[in-house]
Amino acid sequence: MSSLPTPSLPAWFPLVRVALFVVVVGSLLSVRRLSSGSGRWSDVLRRRFVLGVPWGTLLTAGIVLAFYLLVQNGLQRPADPLVVPFIAWSYFYPFGVLTSPFAHASLGHVTGNLLGTLTLAPIAEYAISHYPTRRGSQSFSSLRTNPFVRVFAIPVGSLVGGLLTGVFSFGPVIGFSGVVFAFAGFALVRYPLVTLLALVGRRVVGLVYQSLRNPEIVASGRTEFVTPWFANIAIHGHYYGFLLGAIAGLLVVRARTHRPSSGRLWFGFVGFAVFQALWALYLPLGGDRYRLYRAVGVGVVFGLATLLTVAALSSRRPLVRRIDLKRHEAAVGLVVVVLLAMSVVAVPVNLIAVADQSNASQGVEIRDYHVFYGEEIPNGYVAGVDVPLYNESQEFNASGVIVTSERRSLWYPAVRKGQLARTGNRTVRIGGADWERTVEVNRTGWQVLGNGTAYKIFFRTDTEPKRLVYTSDRVRADPRVDGRNISIRPTNGSYELVVTNGNTTLETAPIPEPNNETTVAGLRFNRSGTKLTVFSDDTRIQIASRETH
């Protein structure tokens, strides 16, 4: 008697993802069912939101997502959008200043800021409310009390906040995070503990999202080119957005009767600042080195938490009777002064231009862009105003693929030398609001025993074939064979073996093809795959190996 066939799912069916989705949704539904006040949440939301939905938050998130998908070509390449033209490089490039708050550098970047918006903005929108909350006021009695107008408070506030963070952040910057921090600053003033819980919720949602996107990964040890984690934080923009939102929140809370306790407010500010690394104050030192001012940053966090708590809860009693200055006015005014000081400092920092690049190395010209490879190239920016400490931190040399554009006041290392050495191939995307081009960068090389690598850099564009743009100096191997030195030298055609005795070149010859050999100045060189071995009598040394990536 034959057995029945065992049912099986098709290979394309995402079983793990579906199972995870069912478990998460089932868990949420179970908790909701067990909650005695499950209907209360719906009532609370409907009292503040039209149909119980934070429409302003959804509209704002939709605008940011649409910019990424449509303007930055994220729809065609979700993981590799067009970034360069949307960065706030300088005040001399206003297009970048205006677009940078709404553009993002990667899929992970936009995902993180969208999650932050969807978790923090609803709290701010709830505090503002679609319906008037003042006693005696009625909806639709004026434009200010019209719920359909108040829905746009978050989108309009996001636009204004984004433009301010774009103008007054230390450039170059990109991303919506300044506005996300503004949402947090606003929400903390009114609902400090709820805001902290929202941060935890954001981590949970992010974990579930990543688990659905990549249910299983295989990790292994590898060599990577990394910068310190804090060096990727636009700390000035985060602080600026946070204070901007906190000031707006203070104005709303001071006009209402209900306020959180001092302990909750202080703990909310400190907890958020620590959780979001607002203590990570740093300066670049050049050469991929950075100085982190940890103690100063922690002191700033506690001092700012105290100032904001006092500003939110201080009484209306006079502080200076002669000028009728009240305590709460002085506290809020001090926060405003801090924000204005940050704005003033940002102006000279962003008044930078690109120096004359006529002597730059050979590369490719694409419209107003010049892309080239160079090593130990001085920073191409020229400060319009001398800013002590900051300008000194910008005095550095860079090595790698460098992109410049005088029209856009743009100069930056798009691919570091170490990154290219590790990967071998990188793609540089440049363009404008309505056009885009790519430059494919390729590195080949020979690792020479004991003394580094001889290598060549090639560029290929959408319209030009692959061509050589940079060759390193020749590299000499440490071992001497029969009293002779062996070097590898990159050339326009290939790589050459150079055999010398002191300062005298005895003979040169191209490195043989794989599984072939050649004789140079009496030394026999054999190439087997990626390995190059030299023979002389009973001596045998692997002198070099081809770079592999």
GUBALUM-472361 format. One line per 10 residues: number of its first residue (from 0); their letters; for each residue x negated, y negated, z of C-alpha. Coordinates in Angstrom, 2 decimals, padded with zeros to 5 digits. Layout:
BEGIN
NUM = a = X/Y/Z ~ ...
***
This chain:
BEGIN
0 = msslptpslp = 000.00/000.00/000.00 ~ -001.59/-003.28/-001.10 ~ -001.81/-006.19/001.33 ~ -000.23/-009.54/000.65 ~ -002.61/-012.25/-000.60 ~ -003.78/-014.68/002.08 ~ -002.46/-018.17/001.38 ~ -005.18/-020.77/000.93 ~ -005.28/-024.51/000.41 ~ -006.82/-025.97/-002.75
10 = awfplvrval = -010.38/-027.26/-002.38 ~ -009.33/-030.85/-003.03 ~ -006.86/-030.91/-000.12 ~ -008.23/-033.16/002.71 ~ -007.32/-030.78/005.53 ~ -009.53/-032.38/008.20 ~ -008.30/-035.90/007.41 ~ -004.65/-034.83/007.44 ~ -005.13/-032.93/010.70 ~ -006.80/-035.95/012.35
20 = fvvvvgslls = -004.05/-038.27/011.12 ~ -001.36/-035.95/012.51 ~ -003.11/-035.67/015.89 ~ -003.59/-039.46/016.25 ~ -000.03/-040.33/015.20 ~ 001.37/-037.52/017.34 ~ -000.56/-038.81/020.35 ~ 000.80/-042.33/019.88 ~ 004.38/-041.11/019.43 ~ 004.11/-038.92/022.54
30 = vrrlssgsgr = 002.95/-041.83/024.69 ~ 005.69/-044.04/023.31 ~ 008.31/-041.40/024.04 ~ 007.07/-040.93/027.61 ~ 007.01/-044.68/028.24 ~ 010.01/-045.81/030.27 ~ 009.95/-049.26/028.72 ~ 009.45/-048.29/025.10 ~ 012.16/-050.65/023.93 ~ 010.72/-053.56/025.92
40 = wsdvlrrrfv = 007.75/-054.02/023.60 ~ 010.01/-054.47/020.61 ~ 012.05/-057.07/022.48 ~ 008.93/-058.95/023.60 ~ 007.55/-059.09/020.06 ~ 010.86/-060.25/018.60 ~ 011.01/-063.11/021.12 ~ 007.74/-064.48/019.73 ~ 007.53/-063.18/016.13 ~ 009.99/-063.35/013.24
50 = lgvpwgtllt = 011.32/-059.77/012.98 ~ 008.71/-058.82/015.58 ~ 005.86/-058.99/013.04 ~ 002.74/-061.23/013.24 ~ 003.15/-062.46/009.68 ~ 000.42/-065.08/009.96 ~ -002.16/-062.46/010.91 ~ -001.16/-060.18/008.04 ~ -001.25/-063.06/005.55 ~ -004.70/-064.12/006.76
60 = agivlafyll = -006.08/-060.59/006.54 ~ -004.56/-060.24/003.08 ~ -006.29/-063.40/001.85 ~ -009.68/-062.24/003.13 ~ -009.20/-058.79/001.59 ~ -008.06/-060.28/-001.73 ~ -011.18/-062.48/-001.87 ~ -013.38/-059.42/-001.37 ~ -011.56/-057.25/-003.90 ~ -010.86/-059.80/-006.63
70 = vqnglqrpad = -013.44/-062.58/-006.38 ~ -016.40/-060.49/-005.21 ~ -015.55/-057.55/-007.51 ~ -014.97/-055.28/-004.53 ~ -012.16/-053.60/-006.43 ~ -014.66/-052.26/-008.98 ~ -017.49/-051.60/-006.49 ~ -016.14/-051.45/-002.93 ~ -019.55/-050.69/-001.42 ~ -021.59/-053.11/-003.53
80 = plvvpfiaws = -019.84/-056.48/-004.01 ~ -021.24/-059.64/-005.58 ~ -022.68/-061.64/-002.68 ~ -025.38/-064.14/-003.68 ~ -023.25/-066.99/-005.14 ~ -020.91/-067.04/-002.12 ~ -023.52/-067.65/000.59 ~ -023.87/-071.07/002.23 ~ -027.48/-071.63/001.20 ~ -027.57/-075.39/001.71
90 = yfypfgvlts = -025.45/-078.54/001.79 ~ -026.78/-079.11/-001.73 ~ -024.75/-076.07/-002.80 ~ -021.19/-076.98/-001.67 ~ -019.57/-074.06/-003.50 ~ -021.38/-071.63/-001.21 ~ -020.54/-073.67/001.88 ~ -016.82/-073.57/001.02 ~ -016.66/-069.88/000.05 ~ -019.06/-068.31/002.56
100 = pfahaslghv = -016.54/-068.02/005.44 ~ -014.21/-065.90/003.30 ~ -016.80/-063.73/001.50 ~ -018.60/-060.67/002.85 ~ -021.87/-058.88/002.26 ~ -020.63/-055.27/002.24 ~ -017.67/-052.95/002.76 ~ -018.66/-052.42/006.38 ~ -018.90/-056.18/006.88 ~ -015.41/-056.95/005.58
110 = tgnllgtltl = -013.94/-053.90/007.34 ~ -015.33/-055.03/010.69 ~ -013.97/-058.56/010.30 ~ -010.58/-057.32/009.11 ~ -010.32/-055.06/012.16 ~ -011.29/-058.02/014.34 ~ -008.63/-060.16/012.69 ~ -005.91/-057.52/013.06 ~ -006.68/-056.98/016.75 ~ -007.45/-060.53/017.96
120 = apiaeyaish = -005.38/-062.82/015.72 ~ -002.00/-061.35/016.84 ~ -002.81/-062.36/020.43 ~ -003.49/-065.93/019.33 ~ -000.37/-065.88/017.15 ~ 001.67/-064.56/020.10 ~ 000.38/-067.41/022.27 ~ 001.37/-069.96/019.61 ~ 004.69/-068.16/018.90 ~ 006.88/-068.42/015.81
130 = yptrrgsqsf = 009.61/-069.81/018.04 ~ 009.28/-072.87/020.28 ~ 008.63/-071.91/023.91 ~ 009.17/-075.25/025.62 ~ 012.31/-075.36/027.73 ~ 015.17/-077.14/025.98 ~ 013.66/-076.87/022.49 ~ 015.49/-075.09/019.68 ~ 014.36/-073.40/016.49 ~ 014.94/-075.28/013.21
140 = sslrtnpfvr = 015.60/-078.57/015.04 ~ 012.51/-080.02/013.35 ~ 009.68/-079.01/011.06 ~ 007.53/-078.31/014.10 ~ 010.06/-075.88/015.56 ~ 010.85/-074.12/012.29 ~ 009.71/-070.46/012.68 ~ 008.99/-070.12/008.96 ~ 006.63/-073.09/009.17 ~ 004.99/-071.88/012.40
150 = vfaipvgslv = 004.20/-068.57/010.70 ~ 001.50/-070.45/008.78 ~ -000.25/-071.69/011.93 ~ -002.75/-068.81/011.86 ~ -003.51/-068.94/008.09 ~ -003.91/-072.73/008.13 ~ -005.97/-072.58/011.31 ~ -008.12/-069.88/009.73 ~ -008.72/-072.04/006.66 ~ -009.70/-075.07/008.76
160 = gglltgvfsf = -011.79/-072.98/011.14 ~ -013.47/-071.20/008.25 ~ -014.43/-074.45/006.55 ~ -015.82/-075.86/009.80 ~ -017.89/-072.76/010.52 ~ -019.12/-072.78/006.93 ~ -020.24/-076.40/007.21 ~ -021.73/-076.32/010.71 ~ -023.29/-072.86/010.96 ~ -027.03/-072.45/010.56
170 = gpvigfsgvv = -027.38/-071.27/006.96 ~ -027.65/-069.10/005.03 ~ -024.49/-067.43/006.32 ~ -021.61/-065.38/004.97 ~ -018.55/-063.78/006.53 ~ -015.26/-064.37/008.34 ~ -016.73/-063.57/011.75 ~ -016.81/-067.22/012.83 ~ -013.03/-067.34/012.46 ~ -012.66/-063.97/014.22
180 = fafagfalvr = -014.60/-065.41/017.16 ~ -012.30/-068.44/017.05 ~ -009.31/-066.08/017.41 ~ -011.05/-064.52/020.40 ~ -011.83/-067.89/022.02 ~ -008.21/-068.98/021.63 ~ -006.80/-065.68/022.91 ~ -009.13/-065.50/025.92 ~ -007.92/-068.82/027.30 ~ -004.33/-067.54/027.48
190 = yplvtllalv = -004.60/-063.74/027.77 ~ -008.15/-062.86/028.92 ~ -007.61/-059.23/029.96 ~ -005.37/-058.44/026.99 ~ -008.12/-059.77/024.73 ~ -010.70/-057.48/026.34 ~ -008.33/-054.54/025.88 ~ -007.96/-055.57/022.23 ~ -011.74/-055.26/021.83 ~ -011.57/-051.72/023.16
200 = grrvvglvyq = -008.66/-051.05/020.81 ~ -010.72/-052.39/017.93 ~ -013.47/-049.88/018.70 ~ -010.92/-047.06/018.81 ~ -009.34/-048.11/015.51 ~ -012.79/-048.44/013.96 ~ -013.75/-044.94/015.13 ~ -010.55/-043.43/013.73 ~ -011.09/-045.27/010.42 ~ -014.67/-044.03/010.10
210 = slrnpeivas = -013.57/-040.50/011.02 ~ -010.92/-040.54/008.30 ~ -013.36/-042.00/005.79 ~ -016.26/-039.67/006.65 ~ -014.93/-036.69/008.63 ~ -018.30/-034.96/008.61 ~ -021.85/-036.14/008.05 ~ -025.23/-034.44/008.01 ~ -028.00/-036.53/009.57 ~ -031.73/-035.93/009.53
220 = grtefvtpwf = -034.89/-037.73/010.48 ~ -036.13/-040.16/007.85 ~ -038.33/-043.18/007.35 ~ -036.39/-046.43/007.17 ~ -037.11/-050.14/006.85 ~ -035.06/-051.79/009.59 ~ -034.88/-055.20/011.21 ~ -033.93/-055.74/014.87 ~ -030.18/-055.40/015.39 ~ -029.80/-058.95/016.72
230 = aniaihghyy = -031.50/-060.43/013.63 ~ -028.39/-059.59/011.58 ~ -026.10/-061.65/013.84 ~ -025.12/-065.18/012.79 ~ -025.27/-066.22/016.43 ~ -024.78/-069.95/015.82 ~ -021.70/-069.31/013.66 ~ -020.26/-066.94/016.27 ~ -020.75/-069.46/019.07 ~ -019.38/-072.27/016.95
240 = gfllgaiagl = -016.23/-070.33/016.06 ~ -015.80/-069.17/019.65 ~ -015.97/-072.72/021.05 ~ -013.69/-074.00/018.29 ~ -011.04/-071.44/019.20 ~ -011.52/-071.98/022.93 ~ -010.98/-075.74/022.58 ~ -007.79/-075.15/020.57 ~ -006.66/-072.68/023.22 ~ -007.40/-075.16/026.01
250 = lvvrarthrp = -005.22/-077.79/024.34 ~ -002.34/-075.31/024.09 ~ -002.71/-073.89/027.61 ~ -003.08/-077.30/029.26 ~ 000.26/-078.30/027.71 ~ 002.03/-075.29/029.26 ~ 002.75/-074.30/032.83 ~ 001.64/-070.67/032.92 ~ -002.11/-070.07/033.11 ~ -004.22/-067.04/034.02
260 = ssgrlwfgfv = -006.06/-066.84/037.34 ~ -009.62/-068.11/037.58 ~ -011.01/-064.60/038.19 ~ -009.33/-063.14/035.12 ~ -010.35/-066.06/032.95 ~ -013.99/-066.01/034.06 ~ -014.23/-062.24/033.75 ~ -012.63/-062.38/030.31 ~ -015.17/-064.91/029.04 ~ -018.17/-063.06/030.50
270 = gfavfqalwa = -016.92/-059.64/029.40 ~ -016.28/-060.79/025.85 ~ -019.62/-062.57/025.55 ~ -021.53/-059.53/026.79 ~ -019.47/-057.11/024.69 ~ -020.00/-059.20/021.54 ~ -023.69/-060.01/022.20 ~ -023.25/-063.78/022.50 ~ -026.28/-063.63/024.79 ~ -028.55/-062.60/021.86
280 = lylplggdry = -030.18/-065.97/021.14 ~ -033.17/-065.61/018.82 ~ -035.44/-067.34/016.34 ~ -037.20/-065.81/013.31 ~ -040.99/-065.94/013.50 ~ -041.66/-064.93/009.90 ~ -043.02/-061.70/008.53 ~ -039.88/-059.83/009.67 ~ -040.64/-060.77/013.29 ~ -038.09/-062.32/015.65
290 = rlyravgvgv = -038.14/-063.63/019.21 ~ -035.13/-062.77/021.41 ~ -034.42/-065.16/024.30 ~ -032.54/-062.64/026.43 ~ -032.71/-064.41/029.80 ~ -031.77/-067.77/028.31 ~ -028.88/-066.16/026.45 ~ -027.47/-064.50/029.56 ~ -027.74/-067.78/031.45 ~ -025.84/-069.55/028.65
300 = vfglatlltv = -023.08/-066.91/028.83 ~ -022.49/-067.39/032.56 ~ -022.75/-071.16/032.35 ~ -020.31/-071.35/029.45 ~ -017.86/-068.99/031.20 ~ -017.87/-071.29/034.22 ~ -017.38/-074.41/032.10 ~ -014.46/-072.94/030.15 ~ -012.79/-071.64/033.32 ~ -013.03/-075.08/034.92
310 = aalssrrplv = -011.74/-076.72/031.73 ~ -008.69/-074.43/031.66 ~ -007.75/-074.59/035.35 ~ -009.05/-077.88/036.77 ~ -006.46/-080.21/038.22 ~ -005.16/-083.46/036.79 ~ -006.51/-085.46/039.72 ~ -008.70/-088.43/038.81 ~ -012.44/-087.83/038.65 ~ -013.42/-091.44/037.98
320 = rridlkrhea = -010.57/-093.75/038.98 ~ -012.12/-096.84/037.47 ~ -011.73/-095.50/033.92 ~ -008.79/-093.20/034.73 ~ -010.81/-090.09/033.82 ~ -009.15/-086.95/035.12 ~ -010.93/-083.74/036.09 ~ -009.47/-081.59/033.31 ~ -010.23/-084.29/030.73 ~ -013.87/-084.36/031.78
330 = avglvvvvll = -014.16/-080.57/031.65 ~ -012.52/-080.25/028.23 ~ -014.53/-083.23/027.00 ~ -017.76/-081.52/028.05 ~ -016.84/-078.45/025.97 ~ -016.13/-080.75/023.01 ~ -019.52/-082.41/023.51 ~ -021.22/-079.01/023.33 ~ -019.40/-078.28/020.05 ~ -020.31/-081.69/018.64
340 = amsvvavpvn = -023.95/-081.18/019.61 ~ -023.99/-077.88/017.72 ~ -022.46/-079.65/014.72 ~ -025.05/-082.43/014.78 ~ -027.96/-079.97/015.01 ~ -026.59/-077.95/012.07 ~ -026.69/-080.91/009.68 ~ -030.49/-081.32/009.36 ~ -030.95/-077.54/009.42 ~ -028.72/-077.19/006.34
350 = liavadqsna = -030.26/-080.14/004.48 ~ -032.78/-077.94/002.70 ~ -033.78/-077.69/-000.94 ~ -035.86/-075.31/-003.01 ~ -039.41/-076.34/-003.85 ~ -040.70/-076.33/-007.42 ~ -040.90/-072.70/-008.56 ~ -042.70/-073.31/-011.87 ~ -045.73/-071.39/-010.59 ~ -043.71/-068.35/-009.54
360 = sqgveirdyh = -044.77/-064.93/-010.76 ~ -043.42/-063.55/-014.01 ~ -039.96/-062.08/-013.74 ~ -036.62/-062.59/-015.44 ~ -034.59/-065.73/-016.08 ~ -030.80/-065.33/-016.05 ~ -029.00/-068.66/-016.44 ~ -030.04/-070.72/-013.40 ~ -031.57/-067.74/-011.55 ~ -035.21/-066.71/-011.51
370 = vfygeeipng = -035.90/-063.19/-010.17 ~ -039.49/-062.10/-009.63 ~ -041.68/-059.83/-007.54 ~ -044.45/-061.29/-005.41 ~ -046.47/-060.69/-002.28 ~ -047.29/-063.13/000.51 ~ -045.18/-065.81/-001.18 ~ -044.63/-068.88/001.06 ~ -041.03/-069.66/001.97 ~ -039.65/-071.67/-000.95
380 = yvagvdvply = -037.41/-073.95/001.08 ~ -038.31/-077.56/001.81 ~ -036.65/-079.15/004.84 ~ -034.94/-082.48/004.24 ~ -035.25/-083.43/007.93 ~ -037.87/-082.26/010.41 ~ -036.22/-080.08/013.08 ~ -038.72/-079.09/015.79 ~ -038.96/-075.38/016.60 ~ -036.50/-074.35/013.88
390 = nesqefnasg = -038.56/-075.63/010.94 ~ -041.64/-073.97/012.43 ~ -039.77/-070.65/012.45 ~ -039.20/-071.02/008.69 ~ -042.93/-071.16/007.90 ~ -043.48/-067.61/006.73 ~ -044.60/-065.58/003.73 ~ -042.41/-062.98/002.06 ~ -043.24/-059.94/-000.06 ~ -040.80/-058.21/-002.39
400 = vivtserrsl = -038.18/-059.11/-004.97 ~ -037.40/-062.81/-004.60 ~ -034.38/-064.59/-006.08 ~ -034.44/-068.35/-006.61 ~ -032.11/-070.94/-008.08 ~ -032.85/-074.64/-007.80 ~ -029.30/-075.52/-008.83 ~ -027.88/-073.46/-005.96 ~ -030.67/-074.38/-003.49 ~ -031.30/-070.66/-003.20
410 = wypavrkgql = -034.51/-068.86/-002.27 ~ -034.49/-065.50/-000.56 ~ -036.19/-062.09/-000.53 ~ -033.48/-059.85/-002.00 ~ -035.51/-056.65/-001.55 ~ -038.38/-056.40/000.91 ~ -041.62/-054.74/-000.13 ~ -041.15/-052.03/002.50 ~ -037.59/-051.34/001.39 ~ -038.65/-050.86/-002.22
420 = artgnrtvri = -041.59/-048.66/-001.20 ~ -039.20/-046.38/000.69 ~ -036.42/-046.13/-001.89 ~ -038.23/-046.67/-005.19 ~ -035.17/-048.21/-006.84 ~ -032.91/-051.10/-005.90 ~ -030.27/-053.18/-007.67 ~ -030.12/-056.96/-007.33 ~ -026.79/-058.58/-008.22 ~ -026.59/-062.24/-009.13
430 = ggadwertve = -023.88/-064.35/-010.69 ~ -021.29/-067.03/-010.16 ~ -017.57/-067.38/-009.60 ~ -016.72/-065.91/-013.01 ~ -019.81/-063.96/-014.12 ~ -022.21/-061.32/-012.87 ~ -025.50/-059.74/-013.93 ~ -027.69/-057.01/-012.45 ~ -031.44/-056.57/-012.23 ~ -032.59/-052.97/-011.74
440 = vnrtgwqvlg = -035.87/-052.82/-009.83 ~ -038.13/-049.77/-010.01 ~ -041.43/-048.99/-008.29 ~ -043.90/-046.25/-009.21 ~ -047.17/-045.59/-007.45 ~ -049.99/-043.32/-006.36 ~ -050.80/-042.88/-002.67 ~ -054.58/-042.83/-002.43 ~ -056.21/-040.81/000.32 ~ -056.94/-042.98/003.35
450 = ngtaykiffr = -056.47/-046.38/001.77 ~ -052.94/-047.27/000.69 ~ -051.02/-047.16/-002.58 ~ -051.61/-048.42/-006.10 ~ -048.24/-049.31/-007.62 ~ -046.32/-051.08/-010.37 ~ -042.98/-052.89/-010.35 ~ -040.56/-052.83/-013.28 ~ -037.39/-054.87/-013.96 ~ -034.51/-054.00/-016.25
460 = tdtepkrlvy = -031.49/-056.26/-016.85 ~ -028.13/-055.83/-018.55 ~ -029.57/-057.28/-021.76 ~ -033.30/-056.46/-021.60 ~ -035.14/-053.11/-021.54 ~ -037.37/-052.00/-018.71 ~ -040.59/-054.00/-018.50 ~ -043.55/-054.36/-016.18 ~ -043.53/-057.43/-013.93 ~ -046.15/-056.69/-011.27
470 = tsdrvradpr = -049.21/-054.51/-010.72 ~ -051.06/-054.10/-007.44 ~ -054.82/-054.24/-007.08 ~ -056.74/-051.04/-007.59 ~ -057.06/-048.86/-004.50 ~ -060.23/-046.95/-003.61 ~ -060.10/-043.58/-001.86 ~ -062.03/-043.18/001.39 ~ -063.99/-040.01/000.49 ~ -067.11/-040.27/-001.66
480 = vdgrnisirp = -067.74/-037.37/-004.03 ~ -071.34/-036.80/-005.15 ~ -072.15/-040.32/-003.99 ~ -069.46/-041.85/-006.16 ~ -066.31/-043.78/-005.29 ~ -062.94/-043.01/-006.88 ~ -060.23/-045.63/-007.36 ~ -056.80/-045.70/-008.98 ~ -055.92/-048.81/-010.96 ~ -052.45/-049.68/-012.34
490 = tngsyelvvt = -052.47/-050.82/-015.97 ~ -049.86/-051.95/-018.44 ~ -049.68/-048.47/-019.92 ~ -050.32/-046.05/-017.08 ~ -052.64/-045.50/-014.11 ~ -056.40/-045.22/-014.53 ~ -059.05/-043.33/-012.64 ~ -062.06/-045.55/-011.99 ~ -065.31/-043.90/-010.88 ~ -067.97/-046.26/-009.52
500 = ngnttletap = -071.40/-046.13/-007.94 ~ -071.83/-049.20/-005.79 ~ -070.77/-052.15/-007.92 ~ -071.32/-050.28/-011.17 ~ -068.37/-048.77/-013.02 ~ -069.45/-045.42/-014.42 ~ -066.33/-044.47/-016.37 ~ -062.55/-044.93/-016.50 ~ -059.80/-042.69/-017.87 ~ -056.02/-042.36/-017.60
510 = ipepnnettv = -054.66/-040.05/-014.92 ~ -053.84/-036.77/-016.69 ~ -050.29/-035.66/-017.35 ~ -048.74/-033.06/-014.97 ~ -050.46/-029.65/-015.09 ~ -053.42/-031.08/-017.01 ~ -056.94/-032.14/-016.12 ~ -059.64/-034.53/-017.27 ~ -063.31/-035.21/-016.57 ~ -064.48/-038.69/-015.57
520 = aglrfnrsgt = -068.17/-039.48/-014.91 ~ -068.89/-035.79/-014.33 ~ -066.01/-035.27/-011.88 ~ -063.15/-032.98/-012.80 ~ -059.64/-034.21/-011.94 ~ -056.69/-031.82/-011.95 ~ -053.08/-032.92/-011.68 ~ -050.63/-030.32/-010.41 ~ -047.13/-031.80/-010.14 ~ -047.47/-034.87/-007.94
530 = kltvfsddtr = -050.91/-033.97/-006.55 ~ -054.23/-035.18/-007.96 ~ -057.30/-033.17/-006.95 ~ -060.98/-033.86/-007.66 ~ -063.54/-031.05/-008.11 ~ -067.33/-031.20/-008.01 ~ -069.31/-027.98/-007.64 ~ -067.95/-026.42/-004.42 ~ -066.18/-029.64/-003.35 ~ -062.40/-029.88/-003.72
540 = iqiasreth = -060.39/-032.83/-002.37 ~ -056.79/-033.89/-002.96 ~ -057.56/-037.50/-003.70 ~ -054.04/-038.89/-004.33 ~ -050.38/-038.01/-004.70 ~ -047.60/-039.55/-006.78 ~ -044.99/-041.54/-004.84 ~ -041.71/-039.66/-004.45 ~ -038.43/-041.17/-003.25
***
